[in-house]
Amino acid sequence: MTAADKAAAIAFLDLHRVNEPHLERIHRAVGRVVQSGWYILGKELRSFEERFAAYCGTRHCLGVANGLDALTLILRAWEFPAGSEIIVPANTYIASILAISNAGLKPVLVEPDLRTYLIDPARIRTAVTDRTRAILCVHLYGKCCDAEAIGAVAAECGLKVIEDAAQAHGASFKGRRAGNLGDAAGFSFYPSKNLGALGDGGAVTTSDPELARRIEYLRNYGSGRKYVNDYIGVNSRLDEMQAAILAEKLPFVDAENDRRRQLARRYLNEITHPDLSLPPADTLESDAWHLFVVRHADRERLMDYLSEKGIQTAVHYPVPAHHQKAYADWRDLSLPVTERIHREVFSLPLNTALRDGEVDRIIDALNAFPTT
Ligand SMILES: *Cc1c(COP(=O)(O)O)cnc(C)c1O
């Protein structure tokens, strides 16, 4: 390593570097769409939808404008009675919870497991009431929820299972891919996700033909045929440009996830600091490793220390939903596992642009941090 390399700061995520290997393909896709003269709901979208459904193992995929809309439209499509309860992990990105509220339904927060950070299946059953209609499970940080345990509660109580797969493109549970582990799934193609567009994008995957049809209508003003409106729909479409770019990038997701896994393996094997809690290694091979999240009792001090060494880290996420002003009604809720996670977690750089020498520096810096 040269002195210049040594001094260079390590960004948490450099999206230009992430997209650099795809630049030619991206230009090809953009050129194709510009030339076609057709920019919304065309053959690029249909082609991507077919490929992404095949990738996930579902019968249908519908492109929508973003991940939040994907989840919201699934919840709207089932037409649950207003105020129906949807079970969701308290530890998630806010969009999982906003989707429920935006669909006119009531989020019921369930504590996660401190080890996996995922919704604790053992706590779901006690949250079910006669108003519960669905479980929205989140494959947070790229790790799939226990689809068997969740499916068993859903079957027992007659609930739908929705996956928030926004962080889990290519992750799997017992050989089945995220997106094909419940009744329907919402994906995001926000630029930083494992499969990222160059703008906003999202998709619903499902093998239920009636649900697929409803989403197809809902995303396009509730219309299946021009000027005929069967539902009070929205405008939420994945445009041809983003669909074409995603179709070019999709064949590389597995190899890119392998690279993420390689980096995660190094972190798991080589970070030896006794005060740091690392993510569980038992699902190393099946996780999509969207984020590598560690826990430390004095997170701020450790993040500052890394920052001084030129290593940028990030927190996913600093404030839980029940402490947000938007959900002031939940102010008095006590969710100690969730609160502890939000207080102690931070994420190390882990992306396809990260170089081996940079990983060496991150690991060395962490292991040299003074113990408490
Ligand atoms: C990114 C993300 C979303 C929302 O996706 P957008 O495309 O940004 O709307 C939802 N849930 C989770 C877990 C996410 O990480």
The ligand as an ORCA input file, in Angstrom:
! r2SCAN-3c Opt
* xyz 0 1
  C     -34.983      1.444      1.233
  C     -35.990      0.779      2.070
  C     -37.368      0.973      1.885
  C     -37.937      2.026      0.987
  O     -37.530      1.999     -0.310
  P     -37.588      3.361     -1.157
  O     -37.338      2.893     -2.552
  O     -36.511      4.244     -0.641
  O     -38.940      3.933     -0.981
  C     -38.241      0.220      2.627
  N     -37.809     -0.657      3.548
  C     -36.506     -0.851      3.781
  C     -36.094     -1.859      4.803
  C     -35.549     -0.136      3.063
  O     -34.252     -0.323      3.327
*
